[in-house]
């Protein structure tokens, strides 16, 4: 209906000899105001210097005469808005599509190849909550883009060289594996030990000048591969922490197509910097090589790309990474998702890339997110001044298990179900607000089964599934032949799902999906509590079950796009 209404409005403007303008066509906040609302009259009136009410009235008369199929009523509202109310038959027919596997998908990005880089943890360091946030946002944006018809390539860029690695290796040298860990096979346990060594090394680096010199020396040896002991510890630590990360990705439901590493991007970036140093893009300064970004954009600043010791900085590795991505996959768009503190450095790296190869810079997009803070005040763990993503997942899972005790599940079922619910709770809490701002994580709210949470939406989908199974046991399946009253609001909300997905993709904003699913679940549970869904009237029951099936499929598909799984039972 969106396209039909949009075309009808454009046609009306033409008939009235009014200018073509960019206007909005969206759903009113209140269902009582209709199904669609446009501000076209306000835009035209401002441009033409006319009364919005007069322009709206003229457009209204033309629209009314068009008799657009599926439109029941057109009205002028407020200072010049035009509202459209659709016929119920549109929503009834829609219930059939809403039960299909591909419900909510569109082809707006069909034929495009889009690379999404996210998570980006650093081997030798803890997987902190920032990585958890980036993963949740990145996986959701990848799935939203897939639902819009694009081929999506998931990429993960990991810092396996750099000062943090030297700090960890120094820490390992000071505190070799504790007794009992020599034969440990669990990479997660060993990675926690490496994380503690990193924390100790980072602390001493800031406190002790002699230790700082030693760690700087180790850092150089890592790049040069010039010390056998350092090489051995490096290879072991890298392998262990990457294996531990894979366990976390498995828990989060993420599979990457490409893993890029700083150690591999450094040499490529150095070659680019030195090549374009000769062409005047980069400059020498006090023994280092710098890029004066302010020459091209006054909002930017100078950053070092190769240090006076000849070592590449993050910026150099970033342009090496960008070049590699386009060589490997040549995507139509390359998206990078990071925390907001990397915004400035990414802006300079992008500008450097624009001077090196403008066509690639035009196909790059950087999305940033804020920090996660805790309503309880919890801001640290035993791994230093950060809360690890792993510890948050584990602690949330423990709390879920405590709440599942009343269900008398087997240990295996409890383990499986608590994993699905805890991941859903955390991802929902991350995605429920617009990307960019800080998140206040409220443990109680995140785990609530009674509203505005991941578990609430999962429970609603499970409840809908139970109703469908009950109908099946009675030999009654979904059927739209006999529409009944009382489901109209749900029908109208269900129909909006594809547009919500499309908007989330266009604006790179998963929170629209979260808000929509929460509203749908609340309306469904309200309807569920008002009366019987399954009764002796078979045809009426069959229709109500078609609404239930459409709600369930919408919740399942919507939660999938958010990276949240729906369990079989709760």
C-alpha positions in Angstrom: 0.0 0.0 0.0 2.9 2.4 0.7 3.8 2.6 -3.0 0.2 3.0 -4.1 -0.3 5.8 -1.7 2.9 7.5 -2.7 2.1 7.3 -6.4 -1.4 8.6 -5.7 0.0 11.7 -3.8 2.5 12.4 -6.7 -0.3 12.1 -9.2 -2.5 14.5 -7.2 0.3 17.1 -7.2 0.6 16.8 -10.9 -3.1 17.2 -11.5 -3.1 20.4 -9.3 0.0 21.7 -11.1 1.8 21.8 -7.7 5.6 21.3 -7.5 7.1 17.9 -6.9 8.5 17.9 -3.4 10.1 15.4 -1.0 7.4 14.5 1.5 7.0 11.9 4.3 4.5 9.1 4.3 4.5 7.3 7.6 2.3 5.7 10.3 0.7 8.0 12.8 1.7 7.3 16.4 -2.0 6.8 17.3 -3.9 4.1 15.4 -7.0 6.2 15.7 -5.5 8.7 13.3 -5.4 6.2 10.5 -2.9 3.9 8.9 -0.8 6.4 7.0 -0.1 10.1 7.3 1.6 12.5 4.9 2.9 16.1 5.4 2.9 16.8 1.6 0.5 19.7 2.0 2.7 21.4 4.6 5.8 21.1 2.4 4.0 22.4 -0.7 2.3 25.3 1.2 5.6 26.5 2.6 7.2 26.4 -0.8 4.3 28.1 -2.5 3.5 30.6 0.2 0.0 29.3 0.6 -2.3 28.1 3.5 -1.5 24.5 4.5 -5.2 23.9 5.1 -6.1 25.1 1.6 -3.4 23.0 -0.1 -4.4 20.0 2.0 -8.0 20.4 1.1 -7.2 20.6 -2.7 -5.0 17.5 -2.5 -7.7 15.7 -0.4 -10.3 16.3 -3.1 -8.1 14.8 -5.8 -7.1 11.8 -3.7 -10.7 11.1 -2.7 -11.6 10.9 -6.4 -8.8 8.5 -7.2 -10.5 5.7 -5.3 -7.1 4.0 -4.5 -7.7 0.3 -4.1 -7.6 -0.7 -0.4 -8.2 2.8 0.9 -11.4 3.2 3.0 -11.1 6.8 4.1 -9.0 9.9 3.4 -9.1 12.8 5.9 -7.5 16.2 6.5 -6.2 16.5 10.0 -4.5 19.1 12.2 -2.7 22.0 10.4 -2.6 20.3 7.1 -1.8 16.6 7.4 -3.6 14.1 5.3 -4.5 10.7 6.9 -5.4 7.5 5.1 -7.4 4.6 6.7 -7.2 1.3 4.9 -9.9 -1.3 4.5 -9.9 -4.2 6.8 -9.7 -6.7 4.0 -6.2 -5.4 3.2 -5.0 -6.5 6.7 -7.0 -9.8 6.6 -5.3 -10.8 3.3 -2.0 -9.7 4.7 -2.2 -12.4 7.4 -1.4 -15.0 4.8 1.8 -13.4 3.8 2.6 -12.8 7.5 2.8 -16.5 8.1 5.4 -17.2 5.4 9.1 -17.9 6.0 10.3 -14.7 4.2 7.8 -12.4 6.0 9.3 -8.9 6.4 12.0 -9.2 3.8 12.4 -6.8 0.8 14.6 -6.4 -2.2 15.7 -2.8 -1.7 19.4 -4.0 -1.6 19.1 -6.9 -4.0 22.3 -7.3 -6.1 24.4 -5.3 -3.7 27.4 -6.8 -1.8 27.9 -5.2 1.6 30.7 -6.0 4.0 30.1 -5.4 7.7 33.1 -5.3 10.1 32.3 -5.7 13.8 33.3 -7.1 17.2 37.1 -6.6 16.6 38.5 -7.9 19.9 42.2 -7.9 20.5 44.0 -11.2 21.2 45.9 -11.1 24.5 43.2 -8.8 26.0 39.9 -9.5 27.7 36.7 -9.6 25.5 35.1 -6.6 27.2 31.5 -5.3 27.0 32.4 -2.9 24.3 33.1 -5.9 22.0 29.8 -7.4 23.1 28.0 -4.1 22.1 29.8 -4.0 18.8 28.9 -7.6 18.1 25.2 -7.2 18.9 24.9 -4.0 16.8 27.0 -5.4 13.9 25.2 -8.8 13.8 21.8 -7.1 13.8 22.8 -4.6 11.0 24.2 -7.6 9.0 20.9 -9.4 9.3 18.8 -6.3 8.6 20.8 -5.8 5.4 20.4 -9.5 4.4 16.7 -9.1 4.9 16.8 -6.3 2.4 18.2 -8.6 -0.3 21.9 -7.8 -0.1 24.8 -10.3 0.0 26.4 -9.6 3.3 30.0 -10.4 4.2 30.8 -10.5 7.9 34.3 -9.4 8.8 36.3 -9.3 12.1 39.4 -7.2 12.4 41.6 -8.2 15.4 44.6 -6.5 16.8 47.2 -9.3 17.1 50.1 -7.0 17.3 50.7 -3.8 19.2 51.7 -2.6 22.6 48.9 -4.5 24.3 50.5 -7.8 23.1 53.9 -6.8 24.5 52.3 -5.9 27.9 50.6 -9.3 28.0 53.8 -11.2 27.1 55.8 -9.3 29.7 53.1 -10.3 32.2 53.3 -13.9 31.2 57.1 -13.8 31.6 56.7 -12.5 35.2 53.9 -14.9 36.2 54.2 -18.2 34.3 51.2 -20.6 34.2 50.0 -21.2 37.8 50.2 -24.8 39.1 47.3 -26.8 37.7 47.1 -24.9 34.4 50.1 -26.5 32.7 47.9 -29.2 31.2 44.7 -27.1 30.9 42.9 -27.6 27.6 40.1 -25.1 28.1 41.0 -22.1 26.0 38.5 -19.9 28.0 40.3 -20.6 31.3 43.7 -20.0 29.7 42.5 -16.8 28.1 41.4 -15.5 31.5 45.0 -16.1 32.7 46.4 -14.2 29.7 44.0 -11.4 30.4 45.2 -11.1 34.0 48.8 -11.0 32.7 47.9 -8.2 30.3 46.3 -6.2 33.2 49.4 -6.5 35.2 51.6 -5.6 32.3 49.5 -2.5 31.5 49.7 -1.4 35.1 53.4 -1.8 35.4 54.0 -0.1 32.0 52.4 3.1 33.4 54.1 2.9 36.8 57.7 1.8 36.1 60.0 3.4 33.6 62.3 0.4 33.4 59.5 -2.0 32.8 58.2 0.4 30.1 61.5 0.1 28.3 61.5 -3.7 28.5 57.9 -3.8 27.1 58.7 -1.4 24.3 61.6 -3.7 23.4 59.3 -6.7 23.4 56.9 -4.8 21.2 59.7 -4.3 18.6 60.7 -8.0 18.8 57.1 -9.0 18.1 57.0 -7.1 14.8 60.5 -8.3 13.9 59.9 -11.9 15.0 63.5 -11.7 16.3 63.3 -13.4 19.7 62.5 -17.2 20.0 61.1 -17.0 23.5 58.9 -14.0 22.6 57.8 -15.7 19.4 56.8 -18.9 21.3 54.8 -17.0 23.9 53.2 -14.9 21.1 52.1 -17.9 19.0 50.7 -19.7 22.1 48.8 -16.6 23.5 47.4 -15.7 20.1 46.1 -19.2 19.4 44.5 -19.5 22.9 42.7 -16.1 22.9 41.4 -16.6 19.4 40.0 -20.0 20.3 38.4 -18.4 23.4 36.8 -15.7 21.2 35.3 -18.4 19.0 33.5 -19.8 22.0 31.9 -16.4 22.6 31.0 -16.0 18.9 29.3 -19.4 19.1 27.3 -18.3 22.1 26.3 -15.0 20.4 25.3 -16.7 17.2 27.8 -15.0 14.9 29.9 -16.6 12.1 32.4 -14.5 10.2 33.3 -14.8 6.6 36.7 -13.1 7.0 39.1 -12.6 9.8 41.6 -9.8 9.3 44.6 -9.2 11.5 46.7 -6.2 12.2 49.9 -8.2 11.8 48.9 -8.8 8.1 47.6 -5.3 7.5 50.7 -3.5 8.8 53.0 -4.3 5.9 50.4 -3.4 3.3 49.7 -0.1 5.1 53.4 0.8 5.3 53.7 0.2 1.5 50.8 2.6 0.9 52.1 5.3 3.2 55.6 5.2 1.7 54.2 5.2 -1.9 52.1 8.2 -1.2 54.8 9.9 0.9 56.6 10.3 -2.5 53.4 11.8 -4.0 53.0 14.4 -1.3 50.0 13.0 0.6 52.1 12.1 3.7 54.9 14.1 5.2 58.0 13.5 7.3 58.1 15.1 10.7 60.8 14.6 13.3 61.6 11.2 12.0 58.0 10.0 11.7 55.6 10.0 8.8 52.4 11.9 9.4 49.2 12.8 7.5 48.0 16.4 7.9 44.3 15.8 7.5 43.5 19.4 8.2 44.9 20.3 4.8 41.9 18.5 3.3 39.3 19.0 6.0 39.5 21.7 8.6 37.6 19.6 11.1 40.4 17.0 11.2 43.9 17.0 12.6 47.4 15.6 12.0 48.1 12.0 13.0 51.2 9.9 12.9 51.1 6.9 10.5 54.6 5.6 11.0 56.5 6.3 14.2 60.1 7.5 14.4 61.0 3.9 15.3 59.6 2.8 11.9 56.5 1.1 13.4 53.0 1.5 11.9 50.2 3.0 13.9 46.5 2.0 13.9 45.9 4.5 11.1 48.4 2.8 8.8 47.0 -0.6 9.5 43.5 0.8 8.8 44.3 1.9 5.3 46.0 -1.4 4.7 42.8 -3.1 5.9 40.6 -1.0 3.7 42.7 -1.7 0.6 42.6 -5.5 1.4 38.9 -5.5 1.9 38.2 -4.1 -1.5 40.8 -6.3 -3.2 39.3 -9.4 -1.7 35.6 -8.7 -2.0 35.1 -5.4 -3.8 31.9 -4.6 -1.9 29.5 -1.9 -2.9 29.7 -0.7 0.7 32.1 -1.4 3.5 30.7 -0.7 7.0 32.8 -0.5 10.1 31.2 -0.5 13.6 33.3 0.7 16.5 32.9 2.5 19.9 32.6 6.3 19.6 36.1 6.9 21.0 37.5 5.7 17.6 35.6 8.3 15.7 38.4 10.8 15.3 41.1 8.3 14.3 38.7 6.6 11.8 37.8 10.0 10.3 41.5 10.8 9.6 42.2 7.3 8.2 39.2 7.7 5.9 40.4 11.1 4.7 43.8 9.5 4.0 42.1 6.8 2.0 40.2 9.5 0.1 43.4 11.1 -1.0 44.9 7.7 -2.0 41.9 6.2 -3.7 38.8 8.4 -3.7 36.5 5.8 -5.2 37.0 3.5 -2.2 36.5 6.2 0.4 33.1 6.9 -1.1 32.1 3.3 -0.4 33.1 3.4 3.3 30.8 4.0 6.2 31.7 4.3 9.9 29.0 3.7 12.6 29.8 4.4 16.2 28.1 3.4 19.4 28.4 4.7 23.0 29.4 3.0 26.2 27.5 0.6 28.4 27.1 1.7 32.0 25.4 -0.3 34.8 22.5 0.9 36.8 23.9 -1.1 39.8 27.1 0.9 39.6 29.1 -2.2 38.7 32.0 -1.0 36.5 34.9 -3.5 37.1 35.8 -7.1 37.3 38.8 -9.1 38.5 40.4 -8.4 35.0 41.0 -4.8 35.9 38.9 -1.7 35.3 36.7 -3.3 32.7 33.7 -5.6 32.8 34.3 -8.5 30.4 31.6 -9.4 27.9 32.2 -13.0 29.0 31.5 -12.3 32.6 28.3 -10.4 31.8 27.1 -13.3 29.7 28.0 -15.8 32.5 26.5 -13.8 35.3 23.3 -13.2 33.4 23.0 -16.9 32.6 23.3 -17.7 36.3 20.5 -15.3 37.1 18.3 -16.8 34.4 18.9 -20.3 35.8 17.7 -19.1 39.2 14.5 -17.9 37.6 14.0 -21.2 35.7 14.0 -23.3 38.8 10.2 -23.3 39.1 10.0 -25.0 35.7 11.6 -28.3 37.0 13.6 -28.7 33.8 16.4 -31.2 33.3 19.9 -29.9 33.7 20.5 -30.0 29.9 17.3 -28.1 29.2 18.1 -25.5 31.8 21.6 -25.0 30.4 20.3 -24.6 26.8 17.3 -22.4 27.7 19.3 -20.1 30.1 21.8 -19.5 27.3 19.2 -18.4 24.8 17.4 -16.2 27.3 20.5 -14.5 28.7 21.9 -13.7 25.2 18.4 -12.4 24.2 18.2 -10.2 27.3 21.6 -8.6 26.7 21.2 -8.0 23.0 17.7 -6.5 23.5 19.1 -4.1 26.2 21.9 -3.0 23.7 19.6 -2.6 20.7 16.6 -1.0 22.3 17.8 2.6 21.9 19.3 4.5 19.0 22.9 3.6 18.2 25.3 6.3 19.3 24.3 7.0 22.9 25.4 5.4 26.1 23.4 2.5 27.4 22.4 2.1 31.1 22.2 -1.6 31.6 19.5 -2.5 34.2 19.8 -6.1 35.2 16.3 -6.4 36.5 14.7 -4.7 33.5 16.8 -6.8 31.1 15.6 -10.1 32.6 12.0 -9.1 33.1 9.4 -11.5 31.7 6.7 -8.9 31.9 7.5 -6.2 29.4 10.1 -4.3 27.3 12.8 -6.9 27.4 14.2 -9.7 25.3 12.8 -12.5 27.6 9.3 -10.9 27.3 9.3 -11.0 23.5 10.7 -14.6 23.6 8.0 -15.6 26.0 5.3 -14.0 23.9 6.5 -16.0 20.8 6.5 -19.2 22.8 3.0 -18.4 24.2 1.8 -18.0 20.6 3.4 -21.3 19.6 1.6 -23.0 22.5 -1.8 -21.7 21.3 -1.1 -23.0 17.8 -0.1 -26.4 19.1 -3.3 -26.5 21.2 -5.3 -25.7 18.1 -3.4 -28.4 16.1 -4.2 -31.0 18.8 -7.9 -30.1 18.4 -7.6 -30.4 14.6 -7.9 -26.6 14.0 -5.4 -24.7 12.0 -5.1 -21.0 11.0 -7.6 -19.8 8.4 -8.7 -16.3 7.3 -12.1 -17.2 5.8 -14.2 -16.0 8.8 -12.8 -12.7 10.2 -13.9 -11.9 13.7 -13.9 -8.7 15.7 -11.4 -7.9 18.4 -8.3 -8.5 16.3 -8.2 -5.3 14.2 -5.5 -3.5 16.1 -3.2 -6.6 15.9 -3.9 -7.0 12.2 -2.9 -3.4 11.6 0.3 -3.7 13.7 1.3 -6.9 12.0 1.1 -5.3 8.5 3.7 -2.7 9.5 6.5 -5.2 10.0 8.1 -5.0 6.4 8.2 -1.3 6.5 9.9 -1.3 9.9 12.6 -3.6 8.6 13.0 -1.3 5.5 13.3 1.8 7.7 15.8 0.1 10.0 18.0 -0.7 7.0 17.7 2.7 5.4 18.6 4.5 8.7 20.9 1.7 10.0 18.8 1.7 13.2 17.8 -1.6 14.8 16.0 0.2 17.6 13.0 0.7 15.3 12.5 -3.1 15.2 12.8 -3.3 19.0 10.2 -0.7 19.6 7.8 -2.2 17.1 8.2 -5.8 18.4 7.6 -4.6 22.0 4.4 -2.8 20.9 3.2 -5.8 19.0 3.9 -8.2 22.0 2.1 -5.9 24.4 -1.0 -5.7 22.1 -1.0 -9.5 21.6 -0.7 -10.2 25.4 -3.5 -7.7 26.1 -5.7 -9.4 23.5 -4.8 -12.8 24.9 -5.9 -11.7 28.4 -9.3 -10.4 27.3 -11.0 -13.6 26.3 -10.7 -17.1 24.8 -8.8 -17.5 21.6 -9.8 -21.2 21.2 -13.4 -22.0 21.7 -16.2 -24.2 20.3 -16.7 -21.9 17.3 -14.2 -23.7 14.9 -14.2 -21.1 12.1 -13.8 -18.2 14.5 -11.0 -20.1 16.3 -9.3 -20.7 13.0 -9.3 -17.0 12.2 -8.0 -16.0 15.6 -5.2 -18.7 15.2 -4.3 -17.1 11.9 -3.7 -13.9 13.8 -1.7 -15.8 16.4 0.4 -17.5 13.7 1.1 -14.1 12.1 2.2 -12.6 15.4 4.4 -15.5 16.1 6.1 -15.4 12.7 6.6 -11.6 13.0 8.2 -12.0 16.5 10.4 -14.9 15.3 11.6 -13.0 12.2 11.9 -9.7 14.0 13.9 -11.3 16.8 16.1 -13.1 14.3 17.0 -9.8 12.7 18.1 -8.6 16.1 20.2 -11.7 16.6 17.9 -13.2 19.2 16.7 -16.8 19.1 13.2 -17.9 20.2 13.3 -21.1 22.3 10.8 -23.9 21.9 9.5 -23.5 25.5 9.8 -21.0 28.4 
